[in-house]
Amino acid sequence: MKIGILGGAGRAGAFIYQEAQARGHEPVAIVRNEAKAKAKLGDEAHLLVKDTFDLTAADLVPFDAIVDALSVPWGSGKGYLHLDMATHIMHLLRDTQAIALFIIGSSSLEINGQVIYHTFDATTAQQPWFDGARYQYFEYIYLQMNPEVNWIAVSPAMAFPTGPKTGYLRGKDELLVDEAGNSQISTGNMAAAILDELEQPSAIHSRFTVRDK
Ligand SMILES: NC(=O)c1ccc[n+]([C@@H]2O[C@H](COP(=O)([O-])OP(=O)(O)OC[C@H]3O[C@@H](n4cnc5c(N)ncnc54)[C@H](OP(=O)(O)O)[C@@H]3O)[C@@H](O)[C@H]2O)c1
């Protein structure tokens, strides 16, 4: 599979690139900073160097799948870029057969059937991550309005630290928590879950979640 990874030099994106390469796929990291991507993925890495907003439909034609591992710095006040980038990507992929897999923050998940984002109060809104979480929640709502693109969403557990592949468990919309009360997925396990889904898609037009096993 030819897989374009938006944010391919980011924390999650680099793991997805490496997992795809290890499985014999043809990953291309779609990045805006070539030097940073080469420092992370190696000088031989396959890159498409463009800002997300400069991508055209023609740029995405070669890909069987696109992964959105883009992010916006916490506290930047520009969380809306999550939504803006997603709408741009969706526009480029309309009426194509490509799969578009988006990482959507855990605030859109549920605890005991209640959407976590809906439980946030004014104190939570002061957190540096809140702005991004808010627009990723909107991003997930937006995805659900769009049957003309083969989109899939995956939400991490509550914590999403950088770490290796060790095994993961998969769920649907309810936040996954282990026996000790921890809710965590490493970037390595997220990458494995994303590649498993792309190889055998079962969640087109829906969302799944993952946690470390
Ligand atoms: N628990 C949770 O729910 C949780 C926790 C953390 C992260 N997340 C989500 O996980 C996903 C990946 O996060 P991450 O931590 O891996 O992100 P990250 O390390 O910050 O990487 C994001 C990448 O996006 C790139 N990017 C941003 N704007 C761009 C643009 N206009 N054009 C091209 N590239 C652009 C950045 O490029 P530059 O390096 O050039 O800036 C960076 O490489 C995000 O959806 C994030 O919200 C969820």
The ligand as an ORCA input file, in Angstrom:
! r2SCAN-3c Opt
* xyz 0 1
  N      -4.626     11.790     24.510
  C      -4.876     12.332     23.336
  O      -6.001     12.348     22.884
  C      -3.769     12.915     22.545
  C      -2.541     13.270     23.127
  C      -1.542     13.781     22.307
  C      -1.774     13.929     20.925
  N      -2.971     13.591     20.414
  C      -3.269     13.697     18.977
  O      -2.414     12.823     18.270
  C      -2.158     13.360     16.980
  C      -0.673     13.428     16.719
  O      -0.069     14.217     17.721
  P       1.530     14.271     17.948
  O       1.760     14.503     19.379
  O       2.170     13.112     17.252
  O       1.886     15.625     17.151
  P       3.322     16.325     16.922
  O       4.440     15.498     17.429
  O       3.191     17.729     17.406
  O       3.429     16.338     15.337
  C       2.522     17.057     14.567
  C       3.125     17.312     13.216
  O       2.172     18.085     12.447
  C       2.941     18.915     11.601
  N       2.158     20.026     11.088
  C       1.383     20.906     11.782
  N       0.846     21.812     10.956
  C       1.270     21.501      9.698
  C       1.039     22.042      8.417
  N       0.266     23.126      8.231
  N       1.626     21.459      7.347
  C       2.422     20.378      7.505
  N       2.693     19.809      8.701
  C       2.113     20.371      9.778
  C       4.087     19.383     12.478
  O       5.088     19.840     11.642
  P       6.280     20.791     12.184
  O       7.176     19.854     12.929
  O       6.881     21.335     10.947
  O       5.635     21.813     13.076
  C       4.435     18.114     13.252
  O       5.442     17.370     12.617
  C      -2.868     14.716     16.952
  O      -4.144     14.542     16.379
  C      -2.993     15.073     18.416
  O      -4.053     15.973     18.688
  C      -3.972     13.072     21.184
*
